[in-house]
């Protein structure tokens, strides 16, 4: 699954849990699956951040630097 598909599945799980129609066992199972999907989304984002580089034009040369996100 890609990021968008993973997020969509995570949203479906959140909606199920918010309804409150599930048994305790079903809720725990859905919560566990949601945590796995959340971790996967986080890993996808971290990997994307690692791949992002900024190309700067400096003295006629292209210089590649690591992207540092603002916090």
HELIX and SHEET records of a PDB file:
HELIX    1   1 UNK A    3  UNK A   19  1                                  17    
HELIX    2   2 UNK A   24  UNK A   51  1                                  28    
SHEET    1   A 2 UNK A  53  UNK A  58  0                                        
SHEET    2   A 2 UNK A  61  UNK A  66 -1                                        
END                                                                             
